[in-house]
Amino acid sequence: MAKYEVLAHQLKEQIERGVWVENEKLPSLRKQAAQTGFSLMTVLHAYQMLESQGIVSSQERSGFLVTAKASNASKERVQATEAVSINDFVYEVLQASRDPYMFSLGFAYPDPSLYPRQHLNKSIAAAAQQISLTSAMDNLPPGNLDLRKIIAKRYAAKGVNISPDEIIITAGALEALNLSLQACTTPGDWVVVESPVFYGTLQALQRLGLKAITVTVSPNTGLDVAALERAFKNHNVKACWLMSNFQNPVGYSLSDVQKQQVAALLDKYNVALIEDDVYAELYADKRPPLPIKHFMKEGDSMLCSSFSKSLVAGYRIGWVAAGKRALEIQKQQLMSTLATSAPIQLALVDYLSTKNYESHLKQLRKKLIARKKTITALLTDLLSDVATIHTHSGGYFLWVESRGHVDAMAIYKEALRLHITIAPGKLFSLTNEFNHCFRLNASFALNEAKRNQLLKLSLFIKSLS
């Protein structure tokens, strides 16, 4: 492919994604040449190629403008997919991440060294002494009452009113999300999900025989709210699975205004909300983010979260604030996993009651901010001419968008050879739309060896461009 064809393809893709809209002027020839490193003649040929395809039009003294035809094509950012299949590739990537000798940038959880292991071990020991013959019965669905009260009080401190009676303790957030999905759908129903999307969402849809409608989430602007409404208008949507805070994989958080807009649409079209809010405690701003549930008036909302990202991954304790579906989800849990581990629930009650969880969170947020800043600066220095590093305050993920036709699967395979794991874009979509992207976990501290690994990987990425 000639250089001008590569640039033309990049610009066409940007227009399709809404980066450039109707009647908007593309960068001047000189500016485009300076930004991309291509010659003025290459840029001119690329623009002329787009003009011949009706994507842009040249205007005297105005340069090249995006046409209405191209803009209208970019507006339809909803895809409906009958079949969902993702399990095999997810298994392959997760197995690679289990290798203890890997630099696990594809890992979904924060660096395990950031967890308060000693305090948690003491709470486990304390819980073991408290366990009685009736503990198993006391911790059946909806789960330990003291733990549910603690969770409700933590929501209350943020201004979110949730009763302990509507909270069900689950084996991690994923069980909470799956139970919620089962409660409001039947096989064959349409469900709105994000694109790119957390791969656990796709696995759940596949397992339950549901049909997906994907709505674009931009790393720059977040969920396409207009496309969400079109999905509700054009399909009989039963549920909407969203992540409004520090979205996995792109890291973007919706503003309160955007959350209000989404809440209004869910209420208007009577669509159930399944909200994945597992990263809510990992904010970098002064105040914690609010969930969409907070802005819903009378809607059907199930807010799911866990302690896996903020306290400890191995305990597998999550919950769902299920509202009017609380009893239904309790019954489903009794028929599937029966109950969440009683000793672990008791251990968390001990830790949250006697240890300073807020102090731990303060230190955790501080370290995540510093580590993400360090790795972002390094990757920007190494890859700025061939990729865009999308980073946002809060959370610990980076979304790397390679320019041109670079295949992230080739990067993934080379990374494994260098003893690095990454999460390629293929994990987060039902299409090939994000095959040039990959997600990185920025919660790990860098040393000289890891810097050298990233340098070698960056040289490989550059060789593909």
N, C-alpha and C positions, 0 to 999 in steps of 0.2 A: 504494500500500500504506500503510495506517495505521501510525502509530508503534508501537502495541502489537503489530501483526502483525510488524513488523521485529524488535522485541525478541524476540518469541516464536520467530521463525525462527532468530535467533542462538542462543538458549538450546537449541533443539532440536538444532541442528548441534553445539553443544558437548557435549550429552549423547550424541549419536551417535558422537562422537570419543573418548568416555570421560573428558572433563573432569569431568563429574558422573556418579556411579555409583549403583547401586541403594541406596535408603534414605539417600542423602546429601541433606542439607538445602541447598536453594538459598539464596543470600543473602537476607536480610530485605528487605522492601519498601523500607525507608529506605536500606539499604546499596546495594541495586541501583539505586535512584534516584540516589544520590550518585555511584556508579561510572559510570553511563551518561549522566547528565544528563537522563533522562526524568523526568516527573512521577510522583508516587506512584500516581495513578489509572491512568497508562499502564502502569506496572509491574504493578499489580494486574490489569488487563485481560489483559496478556500471560500472567501466571501462570494466570488462569482459562481462557484459551484452551488452554494446555498441559494443564490439568486435564481439559477437555472432550474432549481427544484421548487421554486415558489415559496421558500422558507423565509427569505429576506428580500427586500427590495431596496435598490439604490435611489437615493434622493439627492438632487443637486444641493450642495453646501450642507447637507444633513447627514451624509454618510449612508450606512446600511441600517435599515430598520426592520424589525421583526414584523412579518405579515399577519393579518387576521387569521389566515388559514392555519399558520403554524401555532398561533396562540390558542385557537379553539381546540386543536389536537392535544395541546398540553393540558387543557382544563380537565379532561376526563382522566382522573387519576384514581379510579376505582376499578379493581379487577375482580371478577367473580370466577371462582374455581370450584368445579364439582368435586374432584378427587384431591385428597391431601395425603402426601407421602414424604416423610422426612426421617423416620426412625433409624435407618441403616447408617446414614452419614453422621447423625448425631452420635450414635454409638462409637463410630470410628474415631471421631474427634475426642470424645470423652475418655476413651481408652488411652489415647496418646498422652492426655493430661495426667494420667495416673503415674507415669514414670517419674520417680523421685529425682532423677538426674536432669530433668527438663527445667528450663526457665519458663515457667508456666504463664505466659502472657495470654494464653487462651482460656485460662481458668476462670470460672464464673464467680468464685467467692473471693473475698479479700485475703491478703496474705495471712495465713493462720497464726503467724507470730504476733499479730496485732490483737489477738483475743486474750482476755485476762484468765489464763489457764489456771493459775494457782488458786485464785478466788473461786473459780467454778469447781475445781476439784474439792475444795473445802465444803462447798454447798452440796455436792454429790454425797460426801460423807455424812453431812448433817441430815440430808434427806433419807439416807439409808437407815439412820437411827430412828427416824420418825415413822417409817413404813409400818403399818399395822395390817392385820388380816383383812380389814375392810377397805384398804387403800385403793385396791383395784376397782371396787364398786363406786367409791367416792369420786373417782376420776374418769368414770364413763362419760360419754357425751352428755352434756356439752363440754365437759372438762372441769378441772379443778376450779372451784368458785373463787378462791383467793387469787389465783392467777388471772382469772377473767376480770376481777375487780381492779387489779393492778393495771391491766391493759386499758380498761375503761377510764381509769383516772389519768393515765398518760394521754389518752385522746382528749379528755376534758381540759387538760392543761394547755392544749393547742387550740381550744375553742371548738372542738368537734364533739358533739353530744351523742354518745353511744352507751346503751345500757349493757351491763354485764350479762343480762339475760339473752341478748341477741348475739353474743360471742360464742363461737364453738372452737375449742382447741383442736388442732389437727397435727398430723405428722408432717410438719413443714408447710410452707406456703403453697407448694404445688398440689398437695392434697386438698387444701382449701379451695384453690382455683378449680380443680377438677370436680370436686363435689358441687361447687357453685354452678359450673357449666351443666352438669347433669341435672341439677334442680330446675333449670329453666329451658331445657331443650329436649328434643327427641331426635333420633336418627333422621337425617335428611334436611334438618332445619338449616337456615342461613344464619351465620354468625359473622359479625364484623370484627376483623383483627387488623393490627397495624402492619405496615410494610416499610422498612424491615421490621421483623417481629421476633420476640423471644421464642426460641425453638420449642420450648415446652408447650407453648400455645398450639403450635402446629401438631405436635405429638398428641395432644388432648383431642384436637379435632379429628385426627386420623383414627384414634381409638374409638371415638363415639360415633363415627360415621356422619360427621357434620360437614356442611359446605361452607367454604370461606369466601368472604368478600373483603379484599384487602384495600385499606385506605392509606395513602402515602403519609409517612412521617419524615419530614425534612430535618436534617441535622442543624439547619439554620432557622427554621420557622416552626417546627413541630408538626402536629397533626393538621391535615388539611380539613378544616371544619366544614367547608362548603361541600367537599367530596363526601364527607360523612353524611350530610343531609341528603345528598343525591342517592346514596346507598339506602338510606331509610325510605326514601320515596319510591325507589324502583324495585325493591325487594321486600319480601315479608320477613324482616329481620327479627329474630327472637332474642338475641343477646349481642352485647358489644363488649369485647375483652380489651381493655386499655391499660396503659401504664403512663400516668400523667406526670410522674416525678422521676427524673433521671432515667429516662427510658432506655431499656436494654434492647438494641445495642448502641443507639446513636448518642445517648446521654442527655438529650434535650428535655427540659421541663416546661410544661404549659404554664402560661401566666394565669393569674386568677380570672382575668377576663375571658381567656380561652376556655378555662374550666367551666365558667358560668355558661358560656355558649353551648358547650357539649352537654352540660346538665339540662339546659332548656330543651335541647333536641331530644334527649332521652325521655324526658317527661312528655314532650309533645307527641312523640311517635310510640310511646309506651313500650320502649325497648329496655330489657334488663341490662344493668351494668355490672360487669365483673371487673373490679379494679385491682390490679396488681400493684401494691404499694410497698414492696419489700426494701426499697432504698430510701424511704422517707426520712430515716434518722441520719442519713449521711449528707446532710446539707452543709453548704459552706457559707451561707448568708446568716444574718443575725437571727432570723425567725424561721421556724420550721415550715415547710410547704404544707398546704392544705390539700386533701384529696377532693376529687370531683364529688364524692358523696356529700361533702359538706354543703355543696351548692344545689343539691337536688331537693325539691320541695316535697313531692309525694311519690317519687319514683321507686322503682324496684332496683335496689342497689345492694351489692355484696362486696365489701371491702376486705381484701385479703393481704396479709402480711406475715412476717415471721421475725425471729431473733437470729436467723442464719447469717445475715449480712452484717449485723451490727454487734453481735455478741459472741455467738459460736455456731459454726455450721453443723457440727456432728450431732448436736442434740435433736435436730429435726423437729423443732416445735414452731408451729405457725398457728394462725387463726383466721377465721372469717367473721366479720361483723355482718350478719346475714339479714338483719331487719326482719321482714315478715316471712322470710323463708327459713328462719332459724330451726324450727321444728322439723321441717322437711329434710334439711341437711343433716340434722342429728340422726334421723332415721336411716338416711343413706349411709352415714358413717358406721352405724351399728351393723349394717348388712355387709360392709366391705372390710374395713380395718378393725372394726369393733370399738377400739379406743386408742388414744395416744398414751405413750409410756407414762405410767403413774410415777415411778421414781424420778424421771426427768422433769415432769411437771412440778413435783415437790422441790427438786433442786433449784429450779428457776424461781419458785416462790421464795425460797430461802435467800438466793442471791439478790433478787430485786428488792427484798425487804430489809436485808442487813448490810449489803454492800453498796458502794456509791456508783450506781450505774451511770448517772449523769457525768461523773468525773471520768469514767471510762470513755463515754461517748465524746466528751470534749477532747480528750487526747487522741482518740481514733480519728475524729474529723481533722484535727490539726495535722496528723501524720499523713492522712490521705491527700490533703491539699498540697502539702510539701512534696510528696512523692510524685503526684500527678504533674505538678509544675515542673519537676526535674526531668521526667521522662518526656514530657511534651516539648520542652526546650531542646532536648537532645534530638528527638525525631524531627522536629522542625528544621533544625540545623542540617540533619543528614538527608532529609527527603523533600524539602520545600520546593525543589525544582521539578519533582515528579509526582507529588502527592499533596493532598490537603489533609491536615491533622485537625479533626473536629474535636474540640474540647469545651466543656461547660463546667460552671461551678457546681460542686456537689457530685456525689457518686465517685466511681473510680474507673469508668470506661473511657477509652478513646476510640473514635471511629475514623479509620484511615481510608481515604478515598483516592485511589490511584488514578492518574490521568491517562486518557487514551484507552487502549485495548489490553491493558495489563491484566492477566488472569490471576486472581488471588489464590487459586488452587496451586498454581506453580510456586507462588510465594510460600504457601502452606507447606508444600513438600520440601522446599529448600530449607524452610525454618526447622522442620523436623530433623533434617540432616545436620543442622547446626545446634541441635538440642534445644530448640525453642518451640513452644506451641503458640499458635494464634487461632483465632476463631474466624474462618473465612466467611465472606458474605453469603455463600451458598447455604450456610446454616440458618439464615434468617429470612428466607424467602421461598415461595413456591415457584418462582421464575428465575431467570438468569440476570435479573435487573441489577443485582448487587455483587455480581461476580468479580468486579474490579475493586471491591472494598473488603476490609477486614477489621475486626474488633480486637482491641488490646486491653489487658488488665493493667492499670497503672498503679496498683496498690503495693507493688514490690519495690524494695530499696535497690538501687543500682550500685554495683561495685565495678572494679576495672574489668573483670572477666565478663560480666553481663554487658557492659558498654561495648566491649570488643565483639561480642556475639551480635549485638544490634548493628554495629558498624558493618560486619560481614553481610548481614541480611540486607542492609540498605544498599550495599554495593550490588548485590544480586538484583534488587528491585530496580535500580537504575539501569542495569544491563538489559532489562526487559523493555524499557521505555524508548 
